């Protein structure tokens, strides 16, 4: 996972925090990016890399958080 995350960070910028092990899920990573488009790119790279390596890991939800300034303008 660290190698995959390094590829994502290099391709789209930002940083990735985790892993976290929340009660409501099995595994959580937090992607910090500067634009929503970058989040989509990160997800596509992530899925392609885990598929290529045949890892039994598939994201089942995405949650997007923004700052109040970003939300209200």
N, C-alpha and C positions, 0 to 999 in steps of 0.2 A: 504494500500500500504506500509506503514511503516513496518508492521509485515512481509510482503512478502520480502521486501528489507533486513530486518534484517536476515531472513533465508538465503537469497542469500549470503550476506556478510559473514555469519558464514560458509557456505558451500564452497565458492570458494575464499574467501579473497577479498581484494580490498575494494572499497567504491562506493557508489551510490550518485550522486548529483541530486537534483531536488525536486519537480517538477518545470519545466519551462514551460511557455506557449508561444511558438513561433508563429509567424504569419503564418508560412507555415504548421502548424500542430495543433492538439488539445492539445497534452501533450508531454513533452520531459523529459526523465531521462538520465543521463550520468553515465555509468558504467565504473569505473576505475579498470582494472585488469592487472596483470603482464604478462599474456600469452593469445594468441588468443583462445586457447582451453578453458580457463576459461570463456571467453565471451560466447562461445557456451553453456557451462554448466549453466551459469547464465540465459541465455535465456530459456533453457529447464525448469529450476526450476521455473522461472517467469511464463511461460505459464501453467505449471502444477498447480501452486498455484492459479492463477486467474480462471482457469477452475474448480478446486475443489470448490472454493467459489462462482462459478457462477457469477463472476463479468463481466459486459459487457465491457470488455477491451481486445482488441486483438492488438498486435503490427502489424503494416502494413509495416514498413521498419526498416532496421538496417543500420546504418552508422558506419564505422570503421575509426578511426583516429589514426595515429601513428606519432611519432616524426621523424624529419629528420634523426637522427642517426639510428632509427629502419628501416626506409625505404631504406636508401642508404647503410646501413651496417656498 
